Amino acid sequence: MQVTRGKDFQDIRDAVRALCAGFPSEYHRRIDEARGYPEEFVDALTKAGWMAALIPEEYGGSGLGLTEASVIMEEINRSGGNSGACHGQMYNMNTLVRHGSEEQRRRYLPKIASGELRLQSMGVTEPTTGTDTTRIKTTAVRRGDRYVINGQKVWISRVQHSDLMILLARTTPLDRVAKKSEGMSIFIVDLKDAIGKGMTVQPILNMVNHETNELFFDNLEIPAENLIGEEGQGFKYILTGLNAERTLIAAECIGDGYWFVEKVSEYVKDRQVFGRPIGQNQGVQFPIAESYIEIEAANLMRYEACRLYDAHEPCGAQANMAKYLAAKASWEAANACLQFHGGFGFACEYDVERKFRETRLYQVAPISTNLILSYVAEHVLGLPRSF
Ligand SMILES: Cc1cc2nc3c(=O)[nH]c(=O)nc-3n(C[C@H](O)[C@H](O)[C@H](O)COP(=O)(O)OP(=O)(O)OC[C@H]3O[C@@H](n4cnc5c(N)ncnc54)[C@H](O)[C@@H]3O)c2cc1C
């Protein structure tokens, strides 16, 4: 099948596809069934340098932009894998690169680039405040040369397969700040110094094979030097990670979308019912064609979000819109793919049900569709804030 995707960044695409070819669908299916973590796959990506794409060359990385990083993530999903196992390192990276001190960059980036350390986790969401991030209750209180952390987080992914986590906590109580987005700070948590020493990890069994956890902080002490940037400005810094996350996940959904469209197109050409291929029926063709159109359109917004992000320009609206369009397109493609596989869509060996579950997540996380609509209504269209 001819798709317009693939003409851009061909060298990166070819190399990532070649690596992914060594980890065929059976591999990802086996990991999914075992609820395992694709260690060998993430190791191979790391050794090949892909997980260091965003690290500047002077610290041992390849100094690429979010655009190229998004192509890497897209190709993983397009090949039948799931970037959810490793995208944290991509979306967290610029929080450290852009806002960390020179000392922090020197301490962490070369080791992340070599694969000695993984920066796969970001702790923002809390059980009692959900999307209302400025009301987080986890606190960080300065005591001498340390910060003491207390509180709770939920849905924090890849903690068991990471060495470092970027944590958002309140350093000034909400009722003592002029703007509710002030008074929060971000920290690098060295997980080996934290787990069992003030931080407890409780895994959450979930619909996707996505390693995610509840975290409990009970007087966890972290060195003051692990504060990123200025105290109280953390919300601003974490947006660097959140906008990257939305844009990268848009690219992943685009990869999923192409996977579904190609998979179902091949199937409906072959599958004969009533003496002809089911793909000859317009009732079958149209939903597939519609998803393809939507994926292509989402792709344009994804590149626009990447362009703005890499140019250090405001990109919140484009990152949100790219994620909205791509998640919607991949979900429509997933539905069409499952539907036209008939009963076979439910058989694990076709991988459709697995990819269907994986792509469904992105209607809710990392930001729900409703919250994107409300962002656009308020921040782009100037409508009154609804909450
Ligand atoms: C598998 C998984 C992995 C995750 N990984 C991470 C991670 O690594 N780090 C991290 O910090 N978080 C992570 N998250 C959390 C994720 O970002 C949140 O689940 C998501 O932002 C939604 O927040 P919530 O679950 O608290 O939903 P809520 O805020 O409770 O919202 C529930 C639903 O209500 C609706 N809603 C809420 N408020 C409004 C409103 N004002 N107007 C209209 N509709 C509204 C939305 O439809 C929303 O889907 C993960 C979640 C999952 C499921």
The ligand as a Gaussian input file, in Angstrom:
#p B3LYP/6-31G(d) Opt

LIG

0 1
 C       -1.569000       3.739000      31.949000
 C       -1.396000       5.133000      32.481000
 C       -0.114000       5.643000      32.586000
 C        0.083000       6.937000      33.119000
 N        1.354000       7.404000      33.329000
 C        1.545000       8.572000      33.997000
 C        2.854000       8.998000      34.378000
 O        3.850000       8.344000      34.047000
 N        2.981000      10.138000      35.109000
 C        1.916000      10.885000      35.506000
 O        2.108000      11.897000      36.171000
 N        0.632000      10.502000      35.159000
 C        0.444000       9.372000      34.432000
 N       -0.842000       8.964000      34.089000
 C       -1.976000       9.752000      34.550000
 C       -2.738000      10.427000      33.424000
 O       -2.006000      11.546000      32.976000
 C       -4.129000      10.795000      33.979000
 O       -4.830000       9.572000      34.150000
 C       -4.874000      11.702000      33.069000
 O       -4.247000      12.963000      33.029000
 C       -6.315000      11.896000      33.561000
 O       -6.305000      12.231000      34.916000
 P       -7.231000      11.419000      35.948000
 O       -7.019000       9.960000      35.685000
 O       -6.971000      11.891000      37.311000
 O       -8.690000      11.774000      35.493000
 P       -9.637000      12.896000      36.109000
 O       -8.932000      14.206000      36.208000
 O      -10.290000      12.322000      37.316000
 O      -10.702000      12.993000      34.945000
 C      -11.536000      11.868000      34.606000
 C      -12.315000      12.214000      33.361000
 O      -13.210000      13.273000      33.670000
 C      -13.281000      14.194000      32.612000
 N      -13.018000      15.552000      33.161000
 C      -12.304000      15.893000      34.252000
 N      -12.330000      17.220000      34.450000
 C      -13.085000      17.737000      33.456000
 C      -13.487000      19.055000      33.092000
 N      -13.118000      20.124000      33.802000
 N      -14.266000      19.222000      31.990000
 C      -14.634000      18.144000      31.253000
 N      -14.277000      16.880000      31.547000
 C      -13.522000      16.671000      32.627000
 C      -12.291000      13.757000      31.545000
 O      -13.011000      13.112000      30.515000
 C      -11.425000      12.747000      32.211000
 O      -11.057000      11.700000      31.321000
 C       -1.044000       7.703000      33.502000
 C       -2.346000       7.174000      33.351000
 C       -2.517000       5.911000      32.855000
 C       -3.928000       5.358000      32.745000

